[in-house]
Amino acid sequence: SSSSSSSSSSPPVTSKADCYSEMFVASPQLLSGLVQVLEWQDCSESTRHHAVNIMRSVCSFCSPDTQTTLLADLLQSTQRVAAAVVNHLQKCEDDQVNQVSVGGAAATDAEAVAFRSEGRPAEAPNNKLGILLHRLIQSYAAVTSNSKQAAVAARGKATTLDPLWHAINGYLLRMNTQLEAFKDPKAASSVTFPPIVLPLVESFFMFHSIHSDLANDPPSFADPEPTNPTAEPQQPEAAKANDESGGPAATAEPSSPVSGGKDSTVSMQFIEKNRRLLNVLVSSNISLLGTSLALLMKYPRYVDFENKRLWFREQIRREQESQGYGHSCRIHVRRANVFQDSFFNLNSRQAEELKGRLRVVFKREEGVDAGGLTREWFLVLSKEMFDPNYALFIPSAEGMTYQPNGLSSINSVHLNYFKFVGRVVGMALFHDAHLDCYFTRSFYKHMLGITPTYHDIESISPDYYKQLVWALENDVDDLEFTFSTEADDLGKREVIDLKPDGRNVPVTNENKQEFVTLITDYKMTKAIKDQIDAFLGGFYEIVPRRLISIFNEHELELLISGMPDVNIEDLKANTEYVGYTSASAVIIWFWQVIDAMNREEKSMLVQFITGSSKVPLGGFKDLQGMHGTQKFNIHRTADTSRLPSAHTCFNQLDLPEYNTFDQLKDMLMKAVTMGHLGFGFV
């Protein structure tokens, strides 16, 4: 046909991609020239940006061989700069520079401190060296983002950067050692680092972010002992300590899943070893957590609570600016009927309206809300939420925390109320207000999407928890109980199967762990699922789960209820000892460690011992336990290989008789921070 003839005689169509491909395949000199541009120390950011854009085009349109050549050139350039960085860091070590000092003298905790670099005028070129390294790796990341195939192909040569990571790790390790010498964390937070430090850290994070999901991973610079890639740092020690004492098994924190196997372990080891230094860097510029140090947020357990709180506030601020929440949300309530009035005010509004500037008016009261009335409204309302007349929440065994009432359906509008309460808690977080309310650990876990463990049952039913612990530790084959439980439905008793036909399936030594898992799921989740879902429906309307997922359940309590002022002298005056006296060496060391804690660590201590950061209004003499008023008590234990452990229902700390002050400090701080992360409660 004429059409086919015409088609066959037409010249071949050349796409834009083909043109780019032919041009760059034929011009390896241009590829090398582009890379050399990035090595110029005086290369402007605009020039770098243009060069990287051309490289991206190469990786988008050219053959795999051309892509590999480009990335190999880029990596070789990086290696040359890396070698110069290694030489500089070695010189710093040989010259013993970067020591903590003030005016050449040893620094004290009370003084403003700084890392001093011998020959300060020479620092600028060295800083340029660090910036150049970061620029090259940043460019490498930008190019590989367009061609994973090329990145994998060039990956085998990346191991030549290992000396750089070793040198950086050693350089930072010396600084961390100096930071650890400060007893007062506030003094350490005032440290300033040589300008080269930040680009070195950024280079490490950028490079390992690139390859975290590639098949071939860089070898670890860490110590040679074998490491379990799936384990959290120090988790085996914590798990062992708690297993021996009947405490909880270690549980994963609510962090984002991290892929990459060995490379993830490399990143985690780096973060663990340099935790304090990284947090000092972040505290000076919180935006780093969203840019060059974003990888740190994949391991939120290593980020200080205050840094996470500031990051959270920054995300809320950005949402307010981007969504234009400049409107006012007026709330009119009667003080004597604050719960009902607030419910009707909020229930009729869209969630977006509640993110506007709050203006609270207490009817028949004078006063213009400039923020104070809003804060008062949150505090008054938060107390009303636990009014037993609404049947929404029940107190825990020690009476200081609350969780949803499984029988709240006696109130016909209970689910509407739960959604309302969820909105109120979310609004308090969004508007940076605090509530006078404290929930059980398991309920905070539900807010974060973490599955409760059987240890969480202790706060609700200590006796039943002891039965579960006994069953796990003893022979149950001769006991007659099944995969079922009884439930009370407003006076009507019914049998609930934990698995199909569970009432006829006996619990044995072989399946008792499954029984514990299922009964925990029923008591802590399924029995109150409707209430939880309604609360979360209101809560997530205001604060997305992604924004709070960086916190653990203990930090979430501090975020919602605020950081308490812990009077250590009051705590000491209301402490009882079993097996120790106030003059015992271990007790003297214990209080020395506590006195040196900052405010956040003291709050963690109270959480660890009592299960809540709430300090009684009358002080620690009014501290409540499951049998009423129960003072903080420290019990002597003998096994110094174990971490201290806490019985929160009794405000009891089991403290081994450690041999030295340093051993006690190390073990106690691990217990408090691990318990604060979910490891240390018994």
Steps between C-alpha positions, in 0.01 A plus 500: 500500500600859455492556874735213571728613221506847640569362844787285386668786319474746789819575694518338846365712780769607747375569849643762732620218724690342209666835424615541859620140509706530181648831608617387843614151400727667250633756751670334797718811530187701575402258775843532657484877464168516680645310793807722509275803528370364829856470635562871468496643850369829362220333305178689570183324607335610176776344289483180703125489451533532120771234487292257703196559278705407194623186679143407581412533133789268417371236742147539364579465132832324456604138494591317822868506398499878473318531832753274666789704356351823631442362848847345509655838415289665768604239754869535411474874550338437837782263593762764424331752724440229762874428510567869569240496778659190656841671497352807668330293771822306560687827539241614754563182697878531479486864610244418772273783391129537565531457875231644728636819645424859585778741431751216499398379848300196591127568480265465792130422494419857594694652213401547141710242317618460148706258298822688426682447173869583510567759234145633459588700182568169323153374584325662203680296232439183698133588524497544121645151478207364699250697294661371179471141621135551588436666163643203309305243699188715469549505122560126500171456685314723255633307201437153646144597581437497123663165434504231765638253247806716444541552872504127561751453218737757648439381854785253505755781488347688790689299760802718435325764714536277805815683622297821498225355721761356737675836526176692553389253764831534687493879474147519640569236763760721664249783513236273647745393769549863590125564498441208735731664754239766567281418796255773408336433160423871468872575495552245224218651299688831488794339322595631157678276251757571230307592183617183325302277738154561355592434132683183607192373684275605212726313257473181701120523524461587133717213377334239718157628411583440134597137550268396779285301257768365267610141492872551570559680826817670623690321773447626852760722664373380838678276744565149369257319728205342312185707485141392450367732226145473629577574863485838666818610681538345847171324454634154592626635834170671575298201393712268712467719806124518471455134413683408819285731708169426338510824304404564143671368196656770289257653257563688181462872516254686282750599238483484127608167358857508385607287210846426383624228735865558579499862386218571742715352773792721395279807525358393833845433645620841386198670656532303822867585545452867415159550657592787727696689237221457244241632742714806574524568126126457454413720798679789329302453177188285527440516124792256455260219596301572187797546267857372521451301823159359411638146529524561875120499516498136395653429841295735722606327820835678465346845458455695823142569598549877484632477144206284398260743668652794313482306172132423570425867571678597177282259298186645659619853426560412136156347469344811651683719250434281195131448579441857612348424840475869583127497576362511852310213658278643777385264775232618747457287812357515849759411759251284693409310182832510318494140373155510340538852363840419352364179350221683315741776392755261352264230375336738252829615343729361234847394614665776296304764693646371827852568375435874484589742777293402803299765683334366815227691680374392841144629509414757767870555569708799404821449316644510149678187383860582414599137555444469874131410477574239234759335724258510792224349284725207403592433865143524634360289216769231535395440862134469401576231244559250783178581686358154586151626415596485132630141541768559237817408689597281793804552725796265496595295803711778652226755427720758325441405136190416296394286210170457308217334688392177332147558632471859377208395275278561803529857372305499173720766338829366636666462158418860410655603829813294432543669161455834673765415761735389219448837335573684825828311553597561137413870529715532811797358310431713194467824697790420736284485812523249785229282649463385858442140396709186511416182311631147541809398307289270282267783396795720399623203298166486319540866407838414348386179331712278726365164610474471882681213673381285786704717738252781436233290674671564833378860516138382461504169686820430697370167633412371155839615374670296772297197393622540142862534613460190716349306209789592273757392757338179623345173383136551394430161345307383807291818526157503348455824312432566133537758226203696627413766754190637665371849432246714683251669266312733737429222750474219249787251510608340175784278384728646234704267279853628442529277192245285311333264750751626757289391796579141400872552433713441812800720581822298519869569545534493122232760425494716814694780331228516235238516775677792668521683167130444425373590847712817491354593164149446630533683832711792379358548150197303385296552817521878450549512122194718428609753761858506371390539137264786587770681699760456226250615239480838674867512596638435149267762352713760677845341525604245234657183634812558288584808707491323836649169387849620598401503866470200730212462742687665789600801293146533369381541859751782552390660175133492603529573872822699516830456679455493879720679748652219703618605846776252575532610864129428547540160333801420719310601816217262408704194407509176696778241486490121521842338541668841485520806722534864402869469593570202271764574234268390218224731623740796528618431144139462384401848619818649354401363160143628541619847605705527179203412274342765283126570506418253225695220666331567835161473328610168348604382846156576645337324203729201544420461871130591514375442144409867454684830493227658714620642832230508771380849593601438861845377399645151515358435847165457321633260238237237424540125455249225445423487875470874553777738606832327442837674518787442261699203629840361403566128550845345512574219253822304466556432129717789381493372139136605473350839430284662768131418452176663610165377634278792405194386695705516820729796413785259560852506358711183522856631517795255491789570737744618234870512577585849375338836434573476127339156476188621682476811282538302178246231597247743647506732198459201268206377704329839511546570128423143393202484731397836359518332158303196609765266642516560872151459646425197709 
